[in-house]
Amino acid sequence: MVIPILYVSYRTIRGRIAYEVYSNESVENNPQSSGVQEVNREEVSSDVYSHQRVRLPDLNESLSNPEFVYGEPSYLTQPTNDYVYGEVSYPTQQTDDYVYGEVSYPTQQTDDFVSEDEEQNHQNVSYKTDQNFQSREQLVDWAVRIGRENGYVLVTRRSRRKGDDPTEPFIKVWLVCDRHGERASTTTVRRAGSKKIGCPFKLEGEYQENTGDWKLTVKDDSHNHDPSQHLVAHSFARRLSQSEQLLVAKLYSQNMLPRNILATIREQNPESSCIKKDIYNAIQKIKNETRVGETSMQILENLLSSKKYVYYTREDPATNIVEEIFFVHPKSFEMWRAFPHVLMIDATYKTNMYRLPFVQVVGVTSTHQSFCVAHAFISKEREENFIWVLLQIKAMLQKCMELRVIVTDRDKALMNACDKIFPDCSKNLCRWHIHENIAKHCRASFTDEDWANFKYSWSVLCESPTPDIYQYNFNRLYERLYAAKRGRVIHYVTKNWLDPYKEKFVSAWSNKNLNFGQQTTNRVESQHSLLKSYLRNVNSSLDRLVGFVDEIVTDQYYQLQFAFGTSLIRKMDSHIAIELFDNLHGKVSHKALNLLENEWYKLSHIRKQNATCGCQLFSSCGLPCACRLASIEATCGRIPLDALDVFWRKLDLKPSFVDDENVDVDKVLGQVRNKIISEPDQKILAVIQI
């Protein structure tokens, strides 16, 4: 006996699924008898596509074993009125089934289901009120609040004034749901959607002339959509209030991050639904409002003028395009004229959208605090560009003393410009930049331990106090490198740094001139880092960068005043313990007293070891060194105020005029000599033995 087996095969006909049901017997006897039925792809379960062959029992077998077979597995069914579709049986419950497209879906015996083609009106919220409102804003706020409490967002569609004059008062307002209206069909590349579905909801507010109040009228309180479960999805519900917009503008001007601005708004208004995107949009609106009808250069000049900056620009004569911008904060101008002794210059990148190099010029005070002297945007780091910047700086020192030392990195264009504009002051190279260059070219030749030893030896070499000690330290370093077969390192440090530039960074030569302890440009690098911490990106506008400079310089100005006041009114215990300093308290900076304190303790070691002083502190900082302290102790017992360079004696921001800054060192030494001669022989011998 041959048991017939039914097979189902599928194929695509004009984009639609067709399947054939046939048995092995019918195919053998009558290949044309197999039936073909065409159905939509959506009307066939996705499981059907995964079965190429389905075995169905014949009629006698199905009656004896009432099991429903779909694909390979068999599902036991209850004896119900099964609905059969395409030879496949789907069990149904004894309910009032909803039929859609020939497919049966069981439904509950309720009237909850509504067809997609039918519109359902929602009238759960009542806006009818006898309340009279004092103003249009009060009416709108009341309606919007009631809507939000019930999941609907109401917006002002339009308002009408009493006349055409914009100053006339409003007399009518229309409120609708934010899903009111239909989306206009537009062709656009940008992918966008719309929440508008033609919601019929409408309210009218009208001004009552007889009473002076506003009355609300409900025109249609029905919605064709369900209440929103997430009001944050509605842009109008997230709209910032006027006070919140002012807060965003204020915090943005203070360089607060958008996430911190958002946290501040939520802290002040816990019911606010705004998100970070709304803060970014508000910030962009602020930027756009400040740039209406003006170019970037006009905006920058307006800012510099309003803030009373001293600024200069230089244009290309051929194109009339601004290439250089030099500006000085008014407080920087005051600080620079008070402390024109030390200048540190360096340029940095990645500060503005125009990719212009940004030059920062930094000075230092008697309390050893940094301050910004000037800033400049230049087109290129060439000698002529730096000369123009330095000329502007020099022009600010009219009737003030000239600067004494300039510290830069090995930028030959900048070094040449400094030699031309300030030929009389000493120029030093930054030791930190030198070390970084050596590490870049030579680090790979050392192990970790050897590199640490080399760094120490190099530091000792740079700190050599005399040429003889320098030569001794160099010979030791040379022998160690030669023994370790590191000839390439010897060649690099000798040909690139020691031979051409040792006078600019080795103490034996650099400390022969006043530098007030400034051997690196780290103070400028610190200002670069500080400014970039404000910017946080490389595409800042020029006016925004100037705004940050204003904040930094203002903070520096008050920090200097704090440091000056501290040196004037506070006496440190360690300084009081030394009687030699009695004439200096409250008249010189604490930094000068700290250096003198270290030199005083150094004197005891010199006496024990019968060593020489070296006079490094006197020649580099203008302070009495160990041998001079011994002489003063043996004569007058108190350090005279004029024994210190005027740099350390200045604790205010008054201009350093030339007449007030002249210090006759020979005259001071002559006075000391006369005092020594007048002392008893025992004290004179004690001084000579040092």
C-alpha positions as CSV (number, residue, x, y, z in Angstrom):
1,M,0.0,0.0,0.0
2,V,1.4,3.4,-1.0
3,I,0.8,6.1,1.5
4,P,0.4,9.4,-0.3
5,I,2.6,12.2,1.0
6,L,1.8,15.8,0.4
7,Y,4.6,18.2,-0.5
8,V,4.5,22.0,-0.5
9,S,6.9,24.0,-2.8
10,Y,7.4,27.7,-3.0
11,R,8.4,30.1,-5.8
12,T,8.2,33.7,-6.6
13,I,5.7,35.0,-9.2
14,R,5.8,38.7,-10.0
15,G,7.1,39.5,-6.6
16,R,4.5,37.4,-4.8
17,I,4.8,34.0,-3.1
18,A,3.3,31.0,-4.8
19,Y,3.2,27.6,-3.2
20,E,2.2,24.1,-4.6
21,V,0.6,21.3,-2.7
22,Y,1.0,17.9,-4.2
23,S,1.5,14.2,-3.3
24,N,4.1,11.8,-4.5
25,E,1.3,9.8,-6.1
26,S,-0.3,12.7,-7.9
27,V,3.1,13.9,-9.2
28,E,3.9,10.5,-10.6
29,N,0.5,10.0,-12.3
30,N,-0.4,13.6,-13.2
31,P,2.4,16.2,-13.0
32,Q,0.0,18.9,-14.1
33,S,-2.6,18.3,-11.4
34,S,-0.7,20.1,-8.6
35,G,-2.6,23.2,-7.5
36,V,-0.8,26.7,-7.4
37,Q,-2.1,29.5,-5.3
38,E,-0.7,33.1,-5.2
39,V,-0.6,35.0,-1.9
40,N,1.0,38.1,-0.5
41,R,4.3,37.8,1.2
42,E,2.9,39.6,4.3
43,E,0.0,37.1,4.5
44,V,2.3,34.1,5.0
45,S,3.9,33.4,8.3
46,S,7.7,33.9,8.4
47,D,8.0,30.3,9.5
48,V,6.7,29.2,6.1
49,Y,9.8,30.5,4.3
50,S,12.1,28.3,6.3
51,H,10.4,25.0,5.3
52,Q,10.9,23.9,1.7
53,R,9.0,20.6,2.2
54,V,6.1,19.9,4.5
55,R,4.6,16.5,5.0
56,L,0.8,16.5,5.6
57,P,-1.1,13.4,6.5
58,D,-3.9,12.2,4.3
59,L,-7.6,12.6,5.2
60,N,-8.0,9.1,6.8
61,E,-4.8,9.5,8.9
62,S,-5.9,13.0,10.1
63,L,-9.3,11.7,11.1
64,S,-7.9,8.9,13.2
65,N,-5.3,11.2,14.7
66,P,-6.6,14.7,15.0
67,E,-3.3,16.6,15.1
68,F,-2.5,19.9,13.4
69,V,0.7,19.7,11.5
70,Y,2.6,22.8,10.5
71,G,6.0,22.2,8.9
72,E,7.7,19.3,10.6
73,P,6.3,19.6,14.2
74,S,2.8,18.5,15.1
75,Y,0.5,20.6,17.4
76,L,-2.4,18.9,19.2
77,T,-5.6,21.0,18.8
78,Q,-8.9,21.1,20.5
79,P,-12.0,19.9,18.5
80,T,-13.0,23.4,17.3
81,N,-14.2,25.0,14.1
82,D,-10.8,25.3,12.5
83,Y,-10.2,27.9,9.9
84,V,-8.3,26.4,6.9
85,Y,-6.1,28.6,4.7
86,G,-4.2,27.1,1.8
87,E,-4.6,23.5,3.0
88,V,-3.0,24.6,6.4
89,S,-5.3,24.5,9.5
90,Y,-5.2,27.3,12.1
91,P,-7.1,26.6,15.3
92,T,-9.4,29.4,16.5
93,Q,-11.2,30.1,19.7
94,Q,-15.0,30.2,19.9
95,T,-15.1,34.0,19.9
96,D,-16.2,36.8,17.6
97,D,-13.1,36.8,15.5
98,Y,-12.0,39.9,13.6
99,V,-11.0,38.9,10.1
100,Y,-8.5,41.0,8.1
101,G,-7.3,39.9,4.7
102,E,-8.6,36.3,4.9
103,V,-6.5,35.7,8.1
104,S,-8.3,35.0,11.4
105,Y,-7.1,36.8,14.6
106,P,-8.7,35.9,17.9
107,T,-10.2,38.9,19.8
108,Q,-11.6,39.4,23.2
109,Q,-15.3,39.9,23.6
110,T,-15.0,43.6,24.2
111,D,-15.6,46.7,22.2
112,D,-12.0,48.1,22.8
113,F,-10.7,47.5,19.3
114,V,-10.9,50.4,16.9
115,S,-10.0,50.2,13.2
116,E,-7.1,52.2,11.9
117,D,-9.4,53.9,9.4
118,E,-11.6,55.2,12.2
119,E,-10.7,58.4,14.2
120,Q,-11.2,58.3,17.9
121,N,-11.8,61.6,19.7
122,H,-10.4,62.1,23.2
123,Q,-12.3,64.4,25.5
124,N,-10.7,63.6,28.8
125,V,-9.7,67.1,29.6
126,S,-12.1,70.0,30.2
127,Y,-10.9,73.6,29.6
128,K,-14.2,75.2,30.3
129,T,-13.8,77.7,33.0
130,D,-15.5,80.9,34.3
131,Q,-12.2,82.2,35.5
132,N,-11.1,85.7,34.2
133,F,-7.5,86.2,33.5
134,Q,-5.6,89.4,34.2
135,S,-3.4,89.1,31.0
136,R,-2.9,87.2,27.9
137,E,0.2,85.5,29.4
138,Q,-1.7,84.3,32.4
139,L,-4.4,82.8,30.2
140,V,-1.8,81.0,28.0
141,D,0.1,79.7,31.0
142,W,-3.0,78.3,32.6
143,A,-4.1,76.5,29.4
144,V,-0.6,75.1,28.8
145,R,-0.3,73.9,32.4
146,I,-3.7,72.1,32.2
147,G,-2.7,70.5,29.0
148,R,0.7,69.3,30.2
149,E,-0.8,67.8,33.4
150,N,-3.0,65.6,31.1
151,G,-0.4,64.7,28.5
152,Y,-1.1,67.3,25.8
153,V,1.1,70.2,24.6
154,L,-0.6,73.4,23.7
155,V,1.0,76.1,21.6
156,T,0.0,79.6,20.5
157,R,-1.0,79.4,16.9
158,R,-1.3,83.2,16.4
159,S,-2.2,86.4,18.2
160,R,-4.0,89.5,17.1
161,R,-3.3,93.1,18.1
162,K,-5.8,95.9,18.3
163,G,-4.2,97.6,15.3
164,D,-1.4,97.2,12.8
165,D,1.1,99.0,15.0
166,P,3.4,96.6,16.8
167,T,3.1,98.6,20.0
168,E,-0.7,98.0,20.2
169,P,-1.8,95.6,22.8
170,F,-3.1,92.1,22.0
171,I,-6.8,91.5,22.0
172,K,-7.1,87.9,20.9
173,V,-5.1,84.6,21.0
174,W,-5.6,81.2,19.5
175,L,-4.3,78.0,21.2
176,V,-4.0,74.7,19.4
177,C,-2.4,71.3,20.0
178,D,1.2,71.0,18.8
179,R,-0.1,68.2,16.5
180,H,-2.5,70.6,14.8
181,G,-2.2,71.1,11.1
182,E,-0.9,69.0,8.3
183,R,2.7,68.6,7.2
184,A,3.5,70.4,4.0
185,S,4.9,68.1,1.3
186,T,8.5,69.2,0.6
187,T,11.3,67.5,-1.2
188,T,14.5,67.6,0.8
189,V,17.6,65.6,1.1
190,R,17.5,65.8,4.9
191,R,15.6,63.0,6.5
192,A,12.9,64.5,8.7
193,G,9.5,63.7,10.0
194,S,6.5,65.5,11.4
195,K,4.2,65.1,14.4
196,K,1.4,67.0,12.8
197,I,-1.7,64.9,12.2
198,G,-4.4,67.5,11.9
199,C,-5.6,67.5,15.6
200,P,-8.8,69.6,15.7
201,F,-8.3,70.9,19.3
202,K,-8.7,74.7,19.5
203,L,-9.1,77.4,22.2
204,E,-9.6,81.1,21.9
205,G,-8.7,83.8,24.4
206,E,-10.3,87.2,24.0
207,Y,-9.8,90.5,25.7
208,Q,-12.9,92.0,27.4
209,E,-12.8,95.7,27.0
210,N,-15.6,96.3,29.4
211,T,-13.8,94.5,32.3
212,G,-10.1,94.6,31.2
213,D,-9.9,90.8,31.7
214,W,-9.3,87.9,29.3
215,K,-11.8,85.2,28.8
216,L,-11.2,81.7,27.5
217,T,-13.5,80.0,25.0
218,V,-13.4,76.3,24.0
219,K,-13.9,75.9,20.3
220,D,-13.0,72.2,20.1
221,D,-11.7,70.2,23.1
222,S,-11.2,66.9,21.3
223,H,-8.0,65.3,20.2
224,N,-7.5,62.7,17.5
225,H,-4.6,61.1,19.4
226,D,-3.8,59.6,22.8
227,P,-2.1,61.7,25.5
228,S,1.6,61.8,25.3
229,Q,3.4,59.5,27.7
230,H,6.7,61.4,27.3
231,L,6.4,65.2,27.1
232,V,10.2,65.4,26.6
233,A,9.6,64.3,23.0
234,H,7.7,67.6,22.3
235,S,10.1,70.4,21.5
236,F,7.6,73.1,22.8
237,A,7.3,71.3,26.1
238,R,11.1,71.6,26.5
239,R,11.2,75.2,25.5
240,L,13.4,77.4,27.8
241,S,11.7,80.2,29.7
242,Q,13.0,83.7,29.3
243,S,14.7,83.5,32.7
244,E,16.3,80.2,31.7
245,Q,17.5,81.7,28.4
246,L,19.2,84.6,30.3
247,L,20.7,82.0,32.7
248,V,22.2,80.1,29.7
249,A,23.6,83.3,28.2
250,K,25.2,84.2,31.5
251,L,26.7,80.8,32.2
252,Y,27.9,80.4,28.6
253,S,29.7,83.8,28.9
254,Q,31.4,82.3,32.0
255,N,32.6,79.4,29.9
256,M,30.5,76.8,31.7
257,L,30.1,73.5,29.9
258,P,26.6,72.8,28.4
259,R,26.2,69.7,30.6
260,N,26.8,71.9,33.7
261,I,24.4,74.5,32.4
262,L,21.8,71.9,32.0
263,A,22.4,70.6,35.5
264,T,22.1,74.1,36.9
265,I,18.7,74.6,35.1
266,R,17.4,71.3,36.4
267,E,18.5,72.2,39.9
268,Q,16.7,75.5,39.8
269,N,13.6,74.1,38.1
270,P,13.1,70.3,38.8
271,E,10.1,70.3,36.5
272,S,12.1,71.4,33.4
273,S,12.0,68.9,30.5
274,C,14.9,70.4,28.5
275,I,17.7,68.2,27.3
276,K,21.3,68.9,26.3
277,K,20.3,69.5,22.7
278,D,18.2,72.5,23.8
279,I,21.2,74.0,25.6
280,Y,23.3,73.6,22.5
281,N,20.6,75.3,20.4
282,A,20.3,78.1,22.8
283,I,24.0,78.7,22.7
284,Q,24.0,78.7,18.9
285,K,21.3,81.2,19.0
286,I,23.4,83.4,21.2
287,K,26.3,83.1,18.8
288,N,24.2,84.0,15.8
289,E,22.7,87.1,17.5
290,T,26.1,88.5,18.3
291,R,27.2,88.1,14.7
292,V,24.3,89.6,12.8
293,G,25.5,91.8,10.0
294,E,29.1,91.9,11.1
295,T,32.3,90.1,10.0
296,S,34.6,88.3,12.4
297,M,37.1,91.1,12.3
298,Q,34.4,93.7,13.0
299,I,33.2,91.7,16.0
300,L,36.7,91.4,17.3
301,E,37.5,95.1,16.9
302,N,34.2,96.0,18.6
303,L,35.1,93.8,21.5
304,L,38.6,95.1,21.8
305,S,37.4,98.7,21.7
306,S,34.6,98.1,24.2
307,K,37.0,96.5,26.7
308,K,39.5,99.3,26.2
309,Y,42.3,97.1,24.9
310,V,45.4,98.6,23.4
311,Y,45.5,96.9,20.0
312,Y,47.1,97.3,16.6
313,T,46.5,95.5,13.3
314,R,48.6,95.1,10.2
315,E,47.2,94.5,6.7
316,D,48.6,93.1,3.5
317,P,49.0,96.2,1.2
318,A,48.2,94.1,-1.9
319,T,45.0,92.5,-0.6
320,N,44.1,94.8,2.4
321,I,43.6,91.6,4.5
322,V,44.5,91.7,8.2
323,E,47.4,89.5,8.8
324,E,48.5,90.4,12.3
325,I,46.5,91.4,15.4
326,F,48.3,92.6,18.5
327,F,46.3,93.4,21.7
328,V,47.1,94.2,25.3
329,H,44.6,94.0,28.1
330,P,44.4,97.3,30.1
331,K,45.4,95.5,33.3
332,S,48.3,93.8,31.4
333,F,49.4,97.3,30.3
334,E,49.6,98.3,33.9
335,M,51.4,95.2,35.1
336,W,53.9,95.3,32.3
337,R,55.0,98.9,33.0
338,A,55.4,98.0,36.7
339,F,57.5,94.9,36.0
340,P,59.4,95.3,32.6
341,H,62.3,93.2,33.8
342,V,61.7,89.7,32.3
343,L,60.0,88.7,29.1
344,M,59.2,85.1,28.0
345,I,57.8,84.6,24.5
346,D,56.4,81.6,22.8
347,A,53.8,80.8,20.1
348,T,51.2,78.0,20.1
349,Y,48.7,76.5,17.7
350,K,45.2,75.0,17.7
351,T,43.5,78.0,19.4
352,N,41.3,79.5,16.7
353,M,39.3,78.5,13.6
354,Y,41.7,80.3,11.3
355,R,44.7,78.3,12.3
356,L,46.7,81.4,13.1
357,P,49.7,81.1,15.4
358,F,48.9,82.7,18.7
359,V,51.8,84.5,20.4
360,Q,51.7,84.9,24.2
361,V,54.2,87.2,26.0
362,V,54.5,86.6,29.7
363,G,56.3,88.6,32.5
364,V,57.1,87.8,36.1
365,T,56.7,89.9,39.3
366,S,58.8,90.3,42.5
367,T,56.6,87.6,44.1
368,H,57.5,85.3,41.3
369,Q,54.0,85.2,39.8
370,S,53.3,85.1,36.1
371,F,51.2,87.7,34.3
372,C,50.3,88.1,30.6
373,V,52.0,91.0,28.9
374,A,50.5,90.9,25.4
375,H,48.9,88.6,22.9
376,A,49.1,88.5,19.1
377,F,47.7,86.6,16.1
378,I,50.3,86.3,13.4
379,S,50.1,84.9,9.9
380,K,53.5,83.1,10.0
381,E,56.3,82.5,12.5
382,R,58.8,84.6,10.5
383,E,61.3,87.2,11.7
384,E,59.4,90.1,10.3
385,N,56.2,89.0,12.1
386,F,58.0,88.8,15.4
387,I,59.7,92.1,14.8
388,W,56.3,93.8,14.4
389,V,55.1,92.2,17.7
390,L,58.2,93.2,19.6
391,L,58.0,96.8,18.4
392,Q,54.5,97.1,19.8
393,I,55.7,95.8,23.1
394,K,58.6,98.2,23.2
395,A,56.4,101.1,22.4
396,M,54.4,100.5,25.6
397,L,57.5,101.1,27.8
398,Q,57.7,104.8,27.0
399,K,59.6,106.6,29.9
400,C,59.9,103.2,31.7
401,M,63.0,101.2,32.1
402,E,64.0,98.7,29.4
403,L,63.6,95.0,30.0
404,R,66.7,93.0,31.2
405,V,66.3,89.4,30.0
406,I,64.3,87.6,27.3
407,V,63.8,83.8,27.5
408,T,62.7,81.9,24.4
409,D,63.0,78.5,22.8
410,R,65.4,77.9,19.8
411,D,63.2,79.6,17.3
412,K,65.8,81.4,15.1
413,A,63.3,83.8,13.7
414,L,62.2,84.9,17.2
415,M,65.8,85.0,18.4
416,N,66.9,87.3,15.5
417,A,63.9,89.6,16.1
418,C,64.8,89.9,19.8
419,D,68.4,90.7,18.9
420,K,67.3,93.6,16.7
421,I,64.6,95.1,18.9
422,F,66.2,94.6,22.3
423,P,70.0,94.5,21.6
424,D,71.1,95.4,25.1
425,C,69.2,92.8,27.2
426,S,70.5,89.3,27.8
427,K,68.8,86.4,25.9
428,N,68.5,82.9,27.4
429,L,67.3,79.7,25.9
430,C,64.7,77.5,27.6
431,R,66.4,74.6,29.3
432,W,63.1,72.6,29.2
433,H,62.9,72.8,25.4
434,I,66.5,71.8,25.1
435,H,65.9,68.7,27.3
436,E,62.8,67.8,25.2
437,N,64.8,68.0,22.0
438,I,67.6,65.8,23.4
439,A,65.1,63.3,24.5
440,K,63.4,63.2,21.1
441,H,66.7,62.5,19.3
442,C,68.7,60.5,21.8
443,R,66.3,58.7,24.1
444,A,66.3,55.5,22.0
445,S,70.0,55.1,22.6
446,F,69.6,54.5,26.4
447,T,68.1,52.0,28.7
448,D,65.8,53.3,31.4
449,E,68.6,53.3,34.0
450,D,71.2,54.9,31.7
451,W,68.7,57.5,30.7
452,A,68.1,58.6,34.3
453,N,71.9,58.8,34.8
454,F,72.3,60.9,31.7
455,K,69.6,63.3,32.7
456,Y,71.2,63.9,36.0
457,S,74.6,64.4,34.4
458,W,73.1,66.8,31.9
459,S,71.4,68.8,34.7
460,V,74.7,69.0,36.6
461,L,76.4,70.3,33.4
462,C,73.8,73.0,32.9
463,E,74.1,74.2,36.5
464,S,77.9,74.5,36.3
465,P,78.7,77.8,38.2
466,T,82.0,78.6,36.5
467,P,83.6,77.8,33.1
468,D,86.2,75.6,34.9
469,I,83.6,73.5,36.6
470,Y,81.7,73.3,33.3
471,Q,84.7,71.9,31.5
472,Y,85.2,69.3,34.3
473,N,81.6,68.2,34.1
474,F,81.6,68.1,30.4
475,N,84.8,65.9,30.3
476,R,83.1,63.4,32.7
477,L,80.0,63.2,30.6
478,Y,82.0,62.8,27.5
479,E,84.0,59.9,28.9
480,R,80.9,58.1,30.1
481,L,79.2,58.4,26.7
482,Y,82.3,57.4,24.8
483,A,82.8,54.4,27.0
484,A,79.2,53.3,26.4
485,K,79.7,53.7,22.6
486,R,77.2,56.5,22.4
487,G,79.1,58.7,20.0
488,R,75.9,59.8,18.2
489,V,74.6,61.4,21.5
490,I,77.9,63.2,22.0
491,H,77.8,64.6,18.5
492,Y,74.2,65.8,18.8
493,V,74.5,67.6,22.2
494,T,77.8,69.1,21.2
495,K,77.1,70.3,17.7
496,N,73.5,71.4,18.2
497,W,73.5,72.8,21.7
498,L,76.8,73.2,23.7
499,D,79.0,74.6,21.0
500,P,76.7,77.3,19.6
501,Y,74.4,78.1,22.6
502,K,76.0,77.1,25.9
503,E,76.3,80.8,26.8
504,K,72.5,81.1,26.7
505,F,71.6,78.3,29.1
506,V,74.6,77.1,31.1
507,S,74.8,78.9,34.5
508,A,78.5,79.7,34.1
509,W,77.5,82.2,31.4
510,S,73.7,82.8,31.7
511,N,73.9,83.8,35.4
512,K,76.5,86.5,34.7
513,N,73.5,88.7,33.8
514,L,70.3,89.3,35.7
515,N,67.6,86.8,34.9
516,F,65.9,86.7,38.3
517,G,65.9,82.9,38.3
518,Q,64.1,82.5,35.0
519,Q,65.8,79.8,32.9
520,T,62.8,78.3,31.1
521,T,59.7,79.3,29.2
522,N,57.5,77.1,31.4
523,R,55.5,80.1,32.5
524,V,54.4,80.7,28.9
525,E,53.7,77.0,28.4
526,S,51.5,77.2,31.6
527,Q,49.6,80.1,30.1
528,H,49.1,78.1,26.8
529,S,47.6,75.2,28.8
530,L,45.4,77.5,30.9
531,L,44.0,79.2,27.8
532,K,43.3,75.9,26.0
533,S,41.5,74.6,29.1
534,Y,39.1,77.5,28.6
535,L,38.8,76.9,24.8
536,R,38.3,73.1,24.9
537,N,38.3,73.0,21.1
538,V,40.5,74.1,18.2
539,N,37.7,76.0,16.3
540,S,37.1,78.9,18.6
541,S,36.3,82.3,17.2
542,L,38.8,85.2,17.8
543,D,36.4,87.2,19.9
544,R,35.6,84.2,22.1
545,L,39.4,83.7,22.7
546,V,39.8,87.3,23.6
547,G,36.9,86.9,26.1
548,F,38.9,84.2,27.8
549,V,42.0,86.3,27.8
550,D,40.0,88.9,29.7
551,E,39.0,86.4,32.4
552,I,42.6,85.1,32.8
553,V,44.2,88.6,33.0
554,T,41.6,89.9,35.4
555,D,42.2,87.0,37.7
556,Q,46.0,87.5,37.5
557,Y,45.6,91.2,38.4
558,Y,43.9,90.5,41.7
559,Q,46.2,87.5,42.5
560,L,49.2,89.9,42.2
561,Q,47.6,92.4,44.5
562,F,46.9,89.6,47.0
563,A,50.6,88.5,46.9
564,F,51.8,92.1,47.3
565,G,49.6,92.6,50.3
566,T,50.8,89.4,51.9
567,S,54.4,90.4,51.5
568,L,53.7,93.8,53.0
569,I,51.7,92.7,56.1
570,R,52.8,89.2,57.0
571,K,56.1,88.2,58.6
572,M,57.2,84.7,58.3
573,D,58.7,83.0,61.4
574,S,61.7,81.7,59.6
575,H,62.5,85.2,58.4
576,I,62.1,86.8,61.8
577,A,64.6,84.4,63.3
578,I,67.4,85.9,61.2
579,E,68.3,89.4,62.6
580,L,70.1,90.2,59.3
581,F,66.6,90.6,57.7
582,D,65.2,93.2,60.2
583,N,65.3,96.1,57.7
584,L,63.6,94.1,55.0
585,H,60.3,92.9,56.6
586,G,57.3,94.4,54.8
587,K,59.5,96.1,52.2
588,V,60.6,93.3,49.9
589,S,58.8,90.2,48.6
590,H,58.7,86.9,50.5
591,K,60.4,85.3,47.5
592,A,63.4,87.5,47.9
593,L,63.6,86.7,51.6
594,N,63.3,83.0,50.9
595,L,66.3,83.2,48.5
596,L,68.3,85.2,51.1
597,E,67.4,82.6,53.7
598,N,68.8,79.8,51.6
599,E,71.9,81.8,51.0
600,W,72.3,82.5,54.7
601,Y,72.3,78.8,55.5
602,K,74.7,78.2,52.6
603,L,77.1,80.5,54.3
604,S,77.7,78.1,57.2
605,H,78.6,75.3,54.8
606,I,81.0,77.6,52.9
607,R,82.8,78.5,56.2
608,K,83.0,74.8,57.2
609,Q,84.4,73.6,53.9
610,N,86.5,76.8,53.3
611,A,84.8,77.0,49.9
612,T,84.2,79.9,47.6
613,C,80.8,81.6,47.2
614,G,80.6,81.9,43.4
615,C,78.3,85.0,43.7
616,Q,75.6,83.3,41.6
617,L,72.7,84.9,43.5
618,F,74.2,88.4,43.3
619,S,74.9,88.3,39.5
620,S,71.7,86.5,38.4
621,C,69.1,87.8,40.9
622,G,70.5,91.1,42.3
623,L,70.5,89.8,45.9
624,P,73.4,89.7,48.3
625,C,75.2,86.4,48.0
626,A,76.9,84.5,50.8
627,C,80.1,86.5,50.8
628,R,78.2,89.7,50.8
629,L,76.0,88.6,53.6
630,A,79.1,87.8,55.7
631,S,80.4,91.2,55.0
632,I,77.2,92.9,55.9
633,E,77.0,90.8,59.1
634,A,80.5,91.8,60.1
635,T,79.8,95.5,59.5
636,C,76.3,96.8,60.1
637,G,74.5,93.6,61.1
638,R,71.4,94.4,59.0
639,I,71.0,94.1,55.3
640,P,70.3,97.6,53.9
641,L,67.3,97.9,51.6
642,D,69.3,99.3,48.7
643,A,71.5,96.2,48.7
644,L,68.6,94.4,46.9
645,D,67.8,95.0,43.3
646,V,64.7,97.3,42.8
647,F,62.9,94.3,41.2
648,W,62.5,92.7,44.7
649,R,61.6,96.0,46.4
650,K,58.6,96.7,44.2
651,L,55.3,95.6,45.7
652,D,52.9,97.7,43.8
653,L,51.7,98.3,40.2
654,K,53.0,101.8,39.7
655,P,55.1,102.4,36.6
656,S,58.8,101.7,36.9
657,F,60.2,105.0,35.7
658,V,63.8,105.2,34.6
659,D,64.8,107.8,37.3
660,D,63.5,105.6,40.1
661,E,65.1,102.4,38.8
662,N,68.8,103.4,38.5
663,V,70.9,101.3,40.9
664,D,74.6,102.3,41.3
665,V,76.2,99.0,42.3
666,D,79.7,100.5,42.6
667,K,78.3,103.2,44.9
668,V,76.7,100.6,47.1
669,L,79.9,98.5,47.3
670,G,81.9,101.6,48.1
671,Q,79.6,102.3,51.0
672,V,80.1,98.7,52.3
673,R,83.9,99.1,51.9
674,N,83.9,102.2,54.0
675,K,81.9,100.5,56.7
676,I,84.2,97.6,56.8
677,I,87.3,99.8,57.2
678,S,85.7,101.6,60.1
679,E,85.2,98.3,62.0
680,P,87.6,96.8,64.5
681,D,90.4,94.6,63.2
682,Q,88.9,91.4,64.5
683,K,85.8,91.9,62.4
684,I,87.8,92.8,59.4
685,L,89.9,89.6,59.7
686,A,86.7,87.5,60.1
687,V,85.4,88.9,56.8
688,I,88.7,88.4,55.0
689,Q,88.9,84.7,56.1
690,I,85.6,83.9,54.4
